[in-house]
Amino acid sequence: MPYVDGFIVAVPKKNLKAYAKLSKKAGKIWREYGALDYREWVADDVKPGKLTSFPQSVKLKTGETVVFAWITYKSRAQRDRINAKVMADPRLSMASTTMPFDAKRMIYGGFASLVKV
């Protein structure tokens, strides 16, 4: 059964180029370890809501934009194995990589398939 990790981050617009570069590197590593797909999307039609919204979820600040992403796997078990390898990979070490966004405001989680049409 397919499995997806999804995440949303606030990225300073001035850092989008650096963020995209890091994301391409990360995506290649995830795919190298077996992820089926790695996608990231930048907000185009995302407005603040009255109660909830993407901007509110990441506490969007002036000069930032929302990035929405997902990584697809064959199963939750495969995702757990791949993520363990990715997190141990020195090419993505948090200590050696300057993050072009505030990781503390990142929202993420794993999702099991519910509907496919």
Biopython code that builds the backbone (N, CA, C, O; Angstrom):
import numpy as np
from Bio.PDB.StructureBuilder import StructureBuilder

atoms = [
    (1, "MET", "N", (0.846, -1.179, 0.000)),
    (1, "MET", "CA", (0.000, 0.000, 0.000)),
    (1, "MET", "C", (0.893, 1.244, 0.000)),
    (1, "MET", "O", (1.780, 1.347, 0.847)),
    (2, "PRO", "N", (0.687, 2.190, -0.921)),
    (2, "PRO", "CA", (1.526, 3.392, -0.971)),
    (2, "PRO", "C", (1.494, 4.175, 0.344)),
    (2, "PRO", "O", (0.516, 4.136, 1.091)),
    (3, "TYR", "N", (2.577, 4.874, 0.597)),
    (3, "TYR", "CA", (2.709, 5.671, 1.811)),
    (3, "TYR", "C", (3.369, 6.993, 1.432)),
    (3, "TYR", "O", (4.233, 7.026, 0.555)),
    (4, "VAL", "N", (2.971, 8.077, 2.083)),
    (4, "VAL", "CA", (3.501, 9.399, 1.758)),
    (4, "VAL", "C", (3.926, 10.125, 3.023)),
    (4, "VAL", "O", (3.211, 10.119, 4.025)),
    (5, "ASP", "N", (5.090, 10.749, 2.969)),
    (5, "ASP", "CA", (5.483, 11.740, 3.966)),
    (5, "ASP", "C", (5.158, 13.094, 3.368)),
    (5, "ASP", "O", (5.531, 13.375, 2.229)),
    (6, "GLY", "N", (4.472, 13.934, 4.118)),
    (6, "GLY", "CA", (4.155, 15.266, 3.644)),
    (6, "GLY", "C", (4.746, 16.302, 4.577)),
    (6, "GLY", "O", (4.868, 16.070, 5.780)),
    (7, "PHE", "N", (5.116, 17.457, 4.016)),
    (7, "PHE", "CA", (5.588, 18.528, 4.887)),
    (7, "PHE", "C", (5.318, 19.898, 4.277)),
    (7, "PHE", "O", (5.173, 20.058, 3.065)),
    (8, "ILE", "N", (5.257, 20.877, 5.175)),
    (8, "ILE", "CA", (5.027, 22.268, 4.818)),
    (8, "ILE", "C", (6.059, 23.099, 5.575)),
    (8, "ILE", "O", (6.263, 22.909, 6.774)),
    (9, "VAL", "N", (6.708, 24.023, 4.862)),
    (9, "VAL", "CA", (7.693, 24.898, 5.492)),
    (9, "VAL", "C", (7.489, 26.332, 5.022)),
    (9, "VAL", "O", (6.953, 26.580, 3.942)),
    (10, "ALA", "N", (7.924, 27.261, 5.850)),
    (10, "ALA", "CA", (7.969, 28.674, 5.481)),
    (10, "ALA", "C", (9.398, 28.968, 5.032)),
    (10, "ALA", "O", (10.350, 28.723, 5.772)),
    (11, "VAL", "N", (9.539, 29.489, 3.828)),
    (11, "VAL", "CA", (10.865, 29.778, 3.285)),
    (11, "VAL", "C", (10.950, 31.265, 2.954)),
    (11, "VAL", "O", (10.094, 31.792, 2.244)),
    (12, "PRO", "N", (11.974, 31.941, 3.461)),
    (12, "PRO", "CA", (12.148, 33.338, 3.053)),
    (12, "PRO", "C", (12.295, 33.406, 1.527)),
    (12, "PRO", "O", (13.060, 32.642, 0.937)),
    (13, "LYS", "N", (11.571, 34.311, 0.907)),
    (13, "LYS", "CA", (11.600, 34.416, -0.556)),
    (13, "LYS", "C", (13.030, 34.627, -1.064)),
    (13, "LYS", "O", (13.393, 34.122, -2.126)),
    (14, "LYS", "N", (13.830, 35.365, -0.314)),
    (14, "LYS", "CA", (15.218, 35.608, -0.720)),
    (14, "LYS", "C", (16.054, 34.325, -0.687)),
    (14, "LYS", "O", (17.134, 34.280, -1.275)),
    (15, "ASN", "N", (15.567, 33.282, -0.003)),
    (15, "ASN", "CA", (16.292, 32.012, 0.112)),
    (15, "ASN", "C", (15.739, 30.914, -0.790)),
    (15, "ASN", "O", (16.204, 29.776, -0.725)),
    (16, "LEU", "N", (14.756, 31.233, -1.630)),
    (16, "LEU", "CA", (14.126, 30.190, -2.448)),
    (16, "LEU", "C", (15.125, 29.461, -3.349)),
    (16, "LEU", "O", (15.034, 28.245, -3.516)),
    (17, "LYS", "N", (16.062, 30.186, -3.922)),
    (17, "LYS", "CA", (17.047, 29.559, -4.797)),
    (17, "LYS", "C", (17.902, 28.572, -3.999)),
    (17, "LYS", "O", (18.124, 27.445, -4.442)),
    (18, "ALA", "N", (18.375, 28.984, -2.844)),
    (18, "ALA", "CA", (19.180, 28.097, -1.988)),
    (18, "ALA", "C", (18.343, 26.918, -1.496)),
    (18, "ALA", "O", (18.836, 25.793, -1.413)),
    (19, "TYR", "N", (17.068, 27.181, -1.169)),
    (19, "TYR", "CA", (16.180, 26.114, -0.727)),
    (19, "TYR", "C", (15.981, 25.089, -1.840)),
    (19, "TYR", "O", (16.040, 23.885, -1.593)),
    (20, "ALA", "N", (15.748, 25.559, -3.061)),
    (20, "ALA", "CA", (15.554, 24.655, -4.199)),
    (20, "ALA", "C", (16.803, 23.808, -4.442)),
    (20, "ALA", "O", (16.700, 22.624, -4.764)),
    (21, "LYS", "N", (17.957, 24.401, -4.291)),
    (21, "LYS", "CA", (19.217, 23.658, -4.470)),
    (21, "LYS", "C", (19.333, 22.545, -3.427)),
    (21, "LYS", "O", (19.679, 21.411, -3.756)),
    (22, "LEU", "N", (19.041, 22.880, -2.170)),
    (22, "LEU", "CA", (19.074, 21.880, -1.104)),
    (22, "LEU", "C", (18.018, 20.804, -1.335)),
    (22, "LEU", "O", (18.279, 19.623, -1.105)),
    (23, "SER", "N", (16.834, 21.199, -1.786)),
    (23, "SER", "CA", (15.749, 20.252, -2.031)),
    (23, "SER", "C", (16.087, 19.276, -3.154)),
    (23, "SER", "O", (15.785, 18.087, -3.057)),
    (24, "LYS", "N", (16.708, 19.774, -4.212)),
    (24, "LYS", "CA", (17.118, 18.889, -5.307)),
    (24, "LYS", "C", (18.126, 17.860, -4.812)),
    (24, "LYS", "O", (18.053, 16.684, -5.170)),
    (25, "LYS", "N", (19.059, 18.306, -3.996)),
    (25, "LYS", "CA", (20.051, 17.396, -3.418)),
    (25, "LYS", "C", (19.355, 16.355, -2.535)),
    (25, "LYS", "O", (19.629, 15.159, -2.641)),
    (26, "ALA", "N", (18.465, 16.815, -1.675)),
    (26, "ALA", "CA", (17.735, 15.909, -0.785)),
    (26, "ALA", "C", (16.892, 14.925, -1.579)),
    (26, "ALA", "O", (16.877, 13.730, -1.283)),
    (27, "GLY", "N", (16.189, 15.428, -2.590)),
    (27, "GLY", "CA", (15.348, 14.560, -3.411)),
    (27, "GLY", "C", (16.134, 13.464, -4.092)),
    (27, "GLY", "O", (15.679, 12.322, -4.161)),
    (28, "LYS", "N", (17.307, 13.797, -4.597)),
    (28, "LYS", "CA", (18.156, 12.787, -5.240)),
    (28, "LYS", "C", (18.579, 11.713, -4.242)),
    (28, "LYS", "O", (18.647, 10.531, -4.579)),
    (29, "ILE", "N", (18.860, 12.135, -3.019)),
    (29, "ILE", "CA", (19.265, 11.167, -1.988)),
    (29, "ILE", "C", (18.090, 10.275, -1.614)),
    (29, "ILE", "O", (18.250, 9.059, -1.511)),
    (30, "TRP", "N", (16.910, 10.860, -1.410)),
    (30, "TRP", "CA", (15.717, 10.041, -1.105)),
    (30, "TRP", "C", (15.458, 9.033, -2.221)),
    (30, "TRP", "O", (15.189, 7.862, -1.954)),
    (31, "ARG", "N", (15.539, 9.488, -3.469)),
    (31, "ARG", "CA", (15.308, 8.593, -4.610)),
    (31, "ARG", "C", (16.397, 7.514, -4.682)),
    (31, "ARG", "O", (16.108, 6.356, -4.983)),
    (32, "GLU", "N", (17.634, 7.898, -4.407)),
    (32, "GLU", "CA", (18.745, 6.937, -4.403)),
    (32, "GLU", "C", (18.472, 5.785, -3.442)),
    (32, "GLU", "O", (18.799, 4.636, -3.738)),
    (33, "TYR", "N", (17.873, 6.092, -2.291)),
    (33, "TYR", "CA", (17.582, 5.067, -1.289)),
    (33, "TYR", "C", (16.259, 4.335, -1.544)),
    (33, "TYR", "O", (15.920, 3.409, -0.807)),
    (34, "GLY", "N", (15.504, 4.738, -2.583)),
    (34, "GLY", "CA", (14.327, 3.961, -2.951)),
    (34, "GLY", "C", (12.991, 4.667, -2.927)),
    (34, "GLY", "O", (11.980, 4.045, -3.255)),
    (35, "ALA", "N", (12.934, 5.940, -2.554)),
    (35, "ALA", "CA", (11.651, 6.650, -2.604)),
    (35, "ALA", "C", (11.152, 6.664, -4.049)),
    (35, "ALA", "O", (11.942, 6.800, -4.983)),
    (36, "LEU", "N", (9.853, 6.524, -4.224)),
    (36, "LEU", "CA", (9.264, 6.482, -5.565)),
    (36, "LEU", "C", (9.166, 7.861, -6.205)),
    (36, "LEU", "O", (9.287, 7.994, -7.422)),
    (37, "ASP", "N", (8.946, 8.886, -5.386)),
    (37, "ASP", "CA", (8.748, 10.233, -5.914)),
    (37, "ASP", "C", (9.098, 11.242, -4.834)),
    (37, "ASP", "O", (8.938, 10.971, -3.644)),
    (38, "TYR", "N", (9.570, 12.392, -5.249)),
    (38, "TYR", "CA", (9.910, 13.488, -4.331)),
    (38, "TYR", "C", (9.462, 14.771, -5.018)),
    (38, "TYR", "O", (9.969, 15.114, -6.086)),
    (39, "ARG", "N", (8.516, 15.479, -4.411)),
    (39, "ARG", "CA", (7.957, 16.688, -5.035)),
    (39, "ARG", "C", (7.900, 17.837, -4.036)),
    (39, "ARG", "O", (7.594, 17.635, -2.861)),
    (40, "GLU", "N", (8.195, 19.041, -4.510)),
    (40, "GLU", "CA", (8.041, 20.246, -3.705)),
    (40, "GLU", "C", (7.379, 21.316, -4.568)),
    (40, "GLU", "O", (7.668, 21.451, -5.758)),
    (41, "TRP", "N", (6.497, 22.062, -3.943)),
    (41, "TRP", "CA", (5.700, 23.065, -4.638)),
    (41, "TRP", "C", (5.711, 24.368, -3.842)),
    (41, "TRP", "O", (5.594, 24.343, -2.617)),
    (42, "VAL", "N", (5.850, 25.500, -4.523)),
    (42, "VAL", "CA", (5.844, 26.799, -3.855)),
    (42, "VAL", "C", (4.449, 27.418, -3.986)),
    (42, "VAL", "O", (3.792, 27.279, -5.017)),
    (43, "ALA", "N", (4.012, 28.096, -2.939)),
    (43, "ALA", "CA", (2.677, 28.698, -2.901)),
    (43, "ALA", "C", (2.465, 29.647, -4.078)),
    (43, "ALA", "O", (3.339, 30.439, -4.431)),
    (44, "ASP", "N", (1.281, 29.542, -4.669)),
    (44, "ASP", "CA", (0.911, 30.409, -5.778)),
    (44, "ASP", "C", (-0.441, 31.071, -5.501)),
    (44, "ASP", "O", (-0.632, 32.252, -5.789)),
    (45, "ASP", "N", (-1.363, 30.307, -4.947)),
    (45, "ASP", "CA", (-2.698, 30.810, -4.621)),
    (45, "ASP", "C", (-3.040, 30.322, -3.215)),
    (45, "ASP", "O", (-3.906, 29.464, -3.040)),
    (46, "VAL", "N", (-2.358, 30.874, -2.224)),
    (46, "VAL", "CA", (-2.494, 30.448, -0.831)),
    (46, "VAL", "C", (-2.739, 31.689, 0.018)),
    (46, "VAL", "O", (-1.848, 32.516, 0.211)),
    (47, "LYS", "N", (-3.954, 31.799, 0.515)),
    (47, "LYS", "CA", (-4.316, 32.992, 1.278)),
    (47, "LYS", "C", (-4.455, 32.667, 2.764)),
    (47, "LYS", "O", (-4.808, 31.545, 3.128)),
    (48, "PRO", "N", (-4.176, 33.653, 3.624)),
    (48, "PRO", "CA", (-4.411, 33.442, 5.056)),
    (48, "PRO", "C", (-5.901, 33.210, 5.301)),
    (48, "PRO", "O", (-6.745, 33.834, 4.657)),
    (49, "GLY", "N", (-6.214, 32.328, 6.216)),
    (49, "GLY", "CA", (-7.608, 32.056, 6.537)),
    (49, "GLY", "C", (-8.033, 32.784, 7.791)),
    (49, "GLY", "O", (-7.239, 33.480, 8.423)),
    (50, "LYS", "N", (-9.306, 32.614, 8.148)),
    (50, "LYS", "CA", (-9.807, 33.198, 9.388)),
    (50, "LYS", "C", (-9.503, 32.296, 10.575)),
    (50, "LYS", "O", (-9.196, 32.780, 11.665)),
    (51, "LEU", "N", (-9.587, 30.985, 10.367)),
    (51, "LEU", "CA", (-9.300, 30.029, 11.446)),
    (51, "LEU", "C", (-8.047, 29.211, 11.169)),
    (51, "LEU", "O", (-7.206, 29.034, 12.051)),
    (52, "THR", "N", (-7.924, 28.708, 9.933)),
    (52, "THR", "CA", (-6.769, 27.892, 9.567)),
    (52, "THR", "C", (-6.367, 28.178, 8.125)),
    (52, "THR", "O", (-7.182, 28.611, 7.310)),
    (53, "SER", "N", (-5.101, 27.928, 7.828)),
    (53, "SER", "CA", (-4.599, 28.073, 6.462)),
    (53, "SER", "C", (-3.151, 27.608, 6.445)),
    (53, "SER", "O", (-2.536, 27.421, 7.494)),
    (54, "PHE", "N", (-2.614, 27.425, 5.246)),
    (54, "PHE", "CA", (-1.200, 27.071, 5.139)),
    (54, "PHE", "C", (-0.323, 28.171, 5.752)),
    (54, "PHE", "O", (0.576, 27.852, 6.531)),
    (55, "PRO", "N", (-0.547, 29.449, 5.432)),
    (55, "PRO", "CA", (0.289, 30.484, 6.044)),
    (55, "PRO", "C", (0.234, 30.475, 7.578)),
    (55, "PRO", "O", (1.255, 30.649, 8.244)),
    (56, "GLN", "N", (-0.963, 30.272, 8.126)),
    (56, "GLN", "CA", (-1.080, 30.244, 9.587)),
    (56, "GLN", "C", (-0.388, 29.020, 10.184)),
    (56, "GLN", "O", (0.174, 29.098, 11.277)),
    (57, "SER", "N", (-0.427, 27.902, 9.480)),
    (57, "SER", "CA", (0.133, 26.667, 10.023)),
    (57, "SER", "C", (1.633, 26.764, 10.256)),
    (57, "SER", "O", (2.160, 26.124, 11.166)),
    (58, "VAL", "N", (2.335, 27.568, 9.433)),
    (58, "VAL", "CA", (3.787, 27.709, 9.585)),
    (58, "VAL", "C", (4.172, 29.070, 10.174)),
    (58, "VAL", "O", (5.346, 29.440, 10.189)),
    (59, "LYS", "N", (3.164, 29.811, 10.660)),
    (59, "LYS", "CA", (3.393, 31.138, 11.223)),
    (59, "LYS", "C", (4.177, 32.009, 10.237)),
    (59, "LYS", "O", (5.201, 32.603, 10.574)),
    (60, "LEU", "N", (3.656, 32.061, 9.005)),
    (60, "LEU", "CA", (4.299, 32.781, 7.913)),
    (60, "LEU", "C", (4.572, 34.237, 8.290)),
    (60, "LEU", "O", (3.704, 34.930, 8.822)),
    (61, "LYS", "N", (5.788, 34.682, 8.005)),
    (61, "LYS", "CA", (6.196, 36.059, 8.276)),
    (61, "LYS", "C", (6.294, 36.833, 6.961)),
    (61, "LYS", "O", (6.338, 36.242, 5.883)),
    (62, "THR", "N", (6.328, 38.140, 7.064)),
    (62, "THR", "CA", (6.504, 38.989, 5.893)),
    (62, "THR", "C", (7.793, 38.593, 5.184)),
    (62, "THR", "O", (8.824, 38.383, 5.822)),
    (63, "GLY", "N", (7.723, 38.493, 3.858)),
    (63, "GLY", "CA", (8.912, 38.140, 3.080)),
    (63, "GLY", "C", (9.126, 36.645, 2.920)),
    (63, "GLY", "O", (10.127, 36.221, 2.343)),
    (64, "GLU", "N", (8.185, 35.833, 3.431)),
    (64, "GLU", "CA", (8.291, 34.383, 3.308)),
    (64, "GLU", "C", (7.187, 33.850, 2.399)),
    (64, "GLU", "O", (6.204, 34.535, 2.119)),
    (65, "THR", "N", (7.373, 32.618, 1.950)),
    (65, "THR", "CA", (6.362, 31.915, 1.186)),
    (65, "THR", "C", (6.247, 30.487, 1.728)),
    (65, "THR", "O", (7.125, 30.009, 2.446)),
    (66, "VAL", "N", (5.173, 29.834, 1.377)),
    (66, "VAL", "CA", (4.933, 28.459, 1.836)),
    (66, "VAL", "C", (5.402, 27.474, 0.767)),
    (66, "VAL", "O", (5.150, 27.665, -0.423)),
    (67, "VAL", "N", (6.086, 26.422, 1.207)),
    (67, "VAL", "CA", (6.446, 25.313, 0.331)),
    (67, "VAL", "C", (5.742, 24.068, 0.865)),
    (67, "VAL", "O", (5.798, 23.764, 2.057)),
    (68, "PHE", "N", (5.083, 23.360, -0.040)),
    (68, "PHE", "CA", (4.318, 22.155, 0.263)),
    (68, "PHE", "C", (5.004, 21.002, -0.459)),
    (68, "PHE", "O", (5.338, 21.130, -1.637)),
    (69, "ALA", "N", (5.220, 19.886, 0.216)),
    (69, "ALA", "CA", (5.991, 18.803, -0.397)),
    (69, "ALA", "C", (5.517, 17.435, 0.058)),
    (69, "ALA", "O", (4.849, 17.285, 1.081)),
    (70, "TRP", "N", (5.894, 16.431, -0.752)),
    (70, "TRP", "CA", (5.642, 15.050, -0.339)),
    (70, "TRP", "C", (6.687, 14.118, -0.935)),
    (70, "TRP", "O", (7.293, 14.399, -1.969)),
    (71, "ILE", "N", (6.871, 13.013, -0.252)),
    (71, "ILE", "CA", (7.764, 11.943, -0.694)),
    (71, "ILE", "C", (6.922, 10.672, -0.690)),
    (71, "ILE", "O", (6.276, 10.356, 0.309)),
    (72, "THR", "N", (6.929, 9.950, -1.794)),
    (72, "THR", "CA", (6.103, 8.749, -1.931)),
    (72, "THR", "C", (6.951, 7.489, -1.815)),
    (72, "THR", "O", (8.065, 7.417, -2.334)),
    (73, "TYR", "N", (6.394, 6.492, -1.116)),
    (73, "TYR", "CA", (7.068, 5.206, -0.895)),
    (73, "TYR", "C", (6.105, 4.066, -1.234)),
    (73, "TYR", "O", (4.900, 4.278, -1.371)),
    (74, "LYS", "N", (6.647, 2.863, -1.367)),
    (74, "LYS", "CA", (5.812, 1.681, -1.608)),
    (74, "LYS", "C", (4.977, 1.335, -0.387)),
    (74, "LYS", "O", (3.849, 0.860, -0.515)),
    (75, "SER", "N", (5.542, 1.578, 0.825)),
    (75, "SER", "CA", (4.869, 1.183, 2.062)),
    (75, "SER", "C", (5.453, 1.951, 3.239)),
    (75, "SER", "O", (6.481, 2.616, 3.110)),
    (76, "ARG", "N", (4.796, 1.854, 4.377)),
    (76, "ARG", "CA", (5.314, 2.474, 5.600)),
    (76, "ARG", "C", (6.637, 1.823, 5.998)),
    (76, "ARG", "O", (7.554, 2.514, 6.443)),
    (77, "ALA", "N", (6.745, 0.522, 5.844)),
    (77, "ALA", "CA", (7.992, -0.173, 6.196)),
    (77, "ALA", "C", (9.145, 0.323, 5.320)),
    (77, "ALA", "O", (10.253, 0.550, 5.808)),
    (78, "GLN", "N", (8.873, 0.490, 4.017)),
    (78, "GLN", "CA", (9.918, 0.994, 3.130)),
    (78, "GLN", "C", (10.283, 2.426, 3.521)),
    (78, "GLN", "O", (11.461, 2.782, 3.527)),
    (79, "ARG", "N", (9.296, 3.238, 3.844)),
    (79, "ARG", "CA", (9.562, 4.614, 4.273)),
    (79, "ARG", "C", (10.445, 4.648, 5.510)),
    (79, "ARG", "O", (11.375, 5.451, 5.586)),
    (80, "ASP", "N", (10.162, 3.782, 6.482)),
    (80, "ASP", "CA", (10.965, 3.765, 7.702)),
    (80, "ASP", "C", (12.412, 3.387, 7.404)),
    (80, "ASP", "O", (13.336, 3.979, 7.962)),
    (81, "ARG", "N", (12.615, 2.403, 6.525)),
    (81, "ARG", "CA", (13.982, 1.987, 6.158)),
    (81, "ARG", "C", (14.710, 3.104, 5.410)),
    (81, "ARG", "O", (15.865, 3.411, 5.706)),
    (82, "ILE", "N", (14.024, 3.707, 4.443)),
    (82, "ILE", "CA", (14.641, 4.777, 3.649)),
    (82, "ILE", "C", (14.976, 5.980, 4.525)),
    (82, "ILE", "O", (16.083, 6.513, 4.446)),
    (83, "ASN", "N", (14.033, 6.409, 5.357)),
    (83, "ASN", "CA", (14.290, 7.575, 6.206)),
    (83, "ASN", "C", (15.442, 7.350, 7.170)),
    (83, "ASN", "O", (16.195, 8.281, 7.453)),
    (84, "ALA", "N", (15.595, 6.137, 7.679)),
    (84, "ALA", "CA", (16.728, 5.834, 8.569)),
    (84, "ALA", "C", (18.045, 6.032, 7.813)),
    (84, "ALA", "O", (19.003, 6.577, 8.360)),
    (85, "LYS", "N", (18.087, 5.590, 6.565)),
    (85, "LYS", "CA", (19.297, 5.756, 5.758)),
    (85, "LYS", "C", (19.546, 7.219, 5.429)),
    (85, "LYS", "O", (20.679, 7.691, 5.513)),
    (86, "VAL", "N", (18.489, 7.942, 5.053)),
    (86, "VAL", "CA", (18.629, 9.358, 4.711)),
    (86, "VAL", "C", (19.119, 10.153, 5.923)),
    (86, "VAL", "O", (20.018, 10.983, 5.795)),
    (87, "MET", "N", (18.541, 9.907, 7.080)),
    (87, "MET", "CA", (18.925, 10.656, 8.278)),
    (87, "MET", "C", (20.375, 10.376, 8.691)),
    (87, "MET", "O", (21.008, 11.207, 9.343)),
    (88, "ALA", "N", (20.888, 9.228, 8.317)),
    (88, "ALA", "CA", (22.280, 8.873, 8.648)),
    (88, "ALA", "C", (23.253, 9.314, 7.551)),
    (88, "ALA", "O", (24.466, 9.221, 7.735)),
    (89, "ASP", "N", (22.743, 9.789, 6.425)),
    (89, "ASP", "CA", (23.592, 10.148, 5.295)),
    (89, "ASP", "C", (24.312, 11.468, 5.579)),
    (89, "ASP", "O", (23.660, 12.482, 5.825)),
    (90, "PRO", "N", (25.639, 11.469, 5.547)),
    (90, "PRO", "CA", (26.384, 12.697, 5.857)),
    (90, "PRO", "C", (26.166, 13.826, 4.845)),
    (90, "PRO", "O", (26.462, 14.983, 5.147)),
    (91, "ARG", "N", (25.657, 13.512, 3.657)),
    (91, "ARG", "CA", (25.402, 14.564, 2.659)),
    (91, "ARG", "C", (24.281, 15.500, 3.087)),
    (91, "ARG", "O", (24.170, 16.614, 2.575)),
    (92, "LEU", "N", (23.446, 15.051, 4.026)),
    (92, "LEU", "CA", (22.345, 15.892, 4.511)),
    (92, "LEU", "C", (22.487, 16.231, 5.988)),
    (92, "LEU", "O", (21.499, 16.571, 6.640)),
    (93, "SER", "N", (23.673, 16.145, 6.513)),
    (93, "SER", "CA", (23.901, 16.426, 7.930)),
    (93, "SER", "C", (23.461, 17.839, 8.281)),
    (93, "SER", "O", (23.882, 18.808, 7.650)),
    (94, "MET", "N", (22.606, 17.944, 9.299)),
    (94, "MET", "CA", (22.143, 19.261, 9.760)),
    (94, "MET", "C", (23.316, 20.093, 10.267)),
    (94, "MET", "O", (23.303, 21.319, 10.165)),
    (95, "ALA", "N", (24.325, 19.427, 10.812)),
    (95, "ALA", "CA", (25.477, 20.140, 11.359)),
    (95, "ALA", "C", (26.299, 20.798, 10.254)),
    (95, "ALA", "O", (26.890, 21.856, 10.466)),
    (96, "SER", "N", (26.340, 20.173, 9.073)),
    (96, "SER", "CA", (27.175, 20.710, 7.992)),
    (96, "SER", "C", (26.375, 21.483, 6.945)),
    (96, "SER", "O", (26.949, 22.011, 5.992)),
    (97, "THR", "N", (25.066, 21.551, 7.115)),
    (97, "THR", "CA", (24.216, 22.221, 6.136)),
    (97, "THR", "C", (23.539, 23.435, 6.771)),
    (97, "THR", "O", (22.908, 23.326, 7.822)),
    (98, "THR", "N", (23.676, 24.580, 6.126)),
    (98, "THR", "CA", (22.966, 25.775, 6.573)),
    (98, "THR", "C", (21.561, 25.697, 5.996)),
    (98, "THR", "O", (21.384, 25.639, 4.779)),
    (99, "MET", "N", (20.577, 25.694, 6.861)),
    (99, "MET", "CA", (19.198, 25.573, 6.410)),
    (99, "MET", "C", (18.668, 26.928, 5.936)),
    (99, "MET", "O", (18.757, 27.915, 6.666)),
    (100, "PRO", "N", (18.116, 26.985, 4.713)),
    (100, "PRO", "CA", (17.582, 28.246, 4.192)),
    (100, "PRO", "C", (16.133, 28.505, 4.631)),
    (100, "PRO", "O", (15.404, 29.248, 3.974)),
    (101, "PHE", "N", (15.727, 27.890, 5.739)),
    (101, "PHE", "CA", (14.384, 28.077, 6.286)),
    (101, "PHE", "C", (14.437, 27.758, 7.775)),
    (101, "PHE", "O", (15.428, 27.210, 8.258)),
    (102, "ASP", "N", (13.376, 28.096, 8.502)),
    (102, "ASP", "CA", (13.293, 27.836, 9.943)),
    (102, "ASP", "C", (12.678, 26.453, 10.155)),
    (102, "ASP", "O", (11.459, 26.293, 10.085)),
    (103, "ALA", "N", (13.513, 25.470, 10.411)),
    (103, "ALA", "CA", (13.061, 24.082, 10.565)),
    (103, "ALA", "C", (12.122, 23.904, 11.762)),
    (103, "ALA", "O", (11.366, 22.933, 11.807)),
    (104, "LYS", "N", (12.158, 24.810, 12.714)),
    (104, "LYS", "CA", (11.281, 24.709, 13.886)),
    (104, "LYS", "C", (9.813, 24.913, 13.514)),
    (104, "LYS", "O", (8.919, 24.479, 14.240)),
    (105, "ARG", "N", (9.567, 25.574, 12.380)),
    (105, "ARG", "CA", (8.188, 25.820, 11.942)),
    (105, "ARG", "C", (7.742, 24.829, 10.865)),
    (105, "ARG", "O", (6.699, 25.016, 10.238)),
    (106, "MET", "N", (8.521, 23.795, 10.657)),
    (106, "MET", "CA", (8.171, 22.768, 9.666)),
    (106, "MET", "C", (7.084, 21.866, 10.234)),
    (106, "MET", "O", (7.145, 21.451, 11.391)),
    (107, "ILE", "N", (6.092, 21.570, 9.406)),
    (107, "ILE", "CA", (5.028, 20.655, 9.790)),
    (107, "ILE", "C", (5.173, 19.430, 8.893)),
    (107, "ILE", "O", (5.271, 19.556, 7.673)),
    (108, "TYR", "N", (5.186, 18.248, 9.501)),
    (108, "TYR", "CA", (5.389, 17.047, 8.699)),
    (108, "TYR", "C", (4.707, 15.846, 9.333)),
    (108, "TYR", "O", (4.368, 15.858, 10.516)),
    (109, "GLY", "N", (4.516, 14.823, 8.535)),
    (109, "GLY", "CA", (3.931, 13.590, 9.033)),
    (109, "GLY", "C", (3.803, 12.564, 7.928)),
    (109, "GLY", "O", (3.937, 12.878, 6.745)),
    (110, "GLY", "N", (3.540, 11.324, 8.337)),
    (110, "GLY", "CA", (3.359, 10.212, 7.403)),
    (110, "GLY", "C", (1.882, 9.926, 7.215)),
    (110, "GLY", "O", (1.096, 10.032, 8.156)),
    (111, "PHE", "N", (1.501, 9.559, 5.986)),
    (111, "PHE", "CA", (0.102, 9.360, 5.652)),
    (111, "PHE", "C", (-0.092, 8.060, 4.879)),
    (111, "PHE", "O", (0.611, 7.788, 3.906)),
    (112, "ALA", "N", (-1.055, 7.266, 5.329)),
    (112, "ALA", "CA", (-1.438, 6.038, 4.627)),
    (112, "ALA", "C", (-2.496, 6.388, 3.584)),
    (112, "ALA", "O", (-3.262, 7.337, 3.751)),
    (113, "SER", "N", (-2.524, 5.615, 2.518)),
    (113, "SER", "CA", (-3.457, 5.842, 1.422)),
    (113, "SER", "C", (-4.910, 5.665, 1.889)),
    (113, "SER", "O", (-5.226, 4.727, 2.621)),
    (114, "LEU", "N", (-5.770, 6.564, 1.462)),
    (114, "LEU", "CA", (-7.194, 6.478, 1.811)),
    (114, "LEU", "C", (-8.059, 6.316, 0.559)),
    (114, "LEU", "O", (-8.908, 5.426, 0.500)),
    (115, "VAL", "N", (-7.844, 7.178, -0.442)),
    (115, "VAL", "CA", (-8.659, 7.145, -1.655)),
    (115, "VAL", "C", (-7.732, 7.312, -2.860)),
    (115, "VAL", "O", (-6.822, 8.141, -2.849)),
    (116, "LYS", "N", (-7.977, 6.523, -3.879)),
    (116, "LYS", "CA", (-7.292, 6.695, -5.172)),
    (116, "LYS", "C", (-8.355, 6.578, -6.249)),
    (116, "LYS", "O", (-9.054, 5.567, -6.325)),
    (117, "VAL", "N", (-8.483, 7.596, -7.079)),
    (117, "VAL", "CA", (-9.510, 7.607, -8.121)),
    (117, "VAL", "C", (-8.830, 7.536, -9.483)),
    (117, "VAL", "O", (-9.506, 7.533, -10.511)),
]
sb = StructureBuilder()
sb.init_structure("model")
sb.init_model(0)
sb.init_chain("A")
sb.init_seg("    ")
for serial, (resi, resn, name, xyz) in enumerate(atoms, 1):
    if name == "N":
        sb.init_residue(resn, " ", resi, " ")
    sb.init_atom(name, np.array(xyz, "f"), 0.0, 1.0, " ", f" {name:<3s}", serial, name[0])
structure = sb.get_structure()
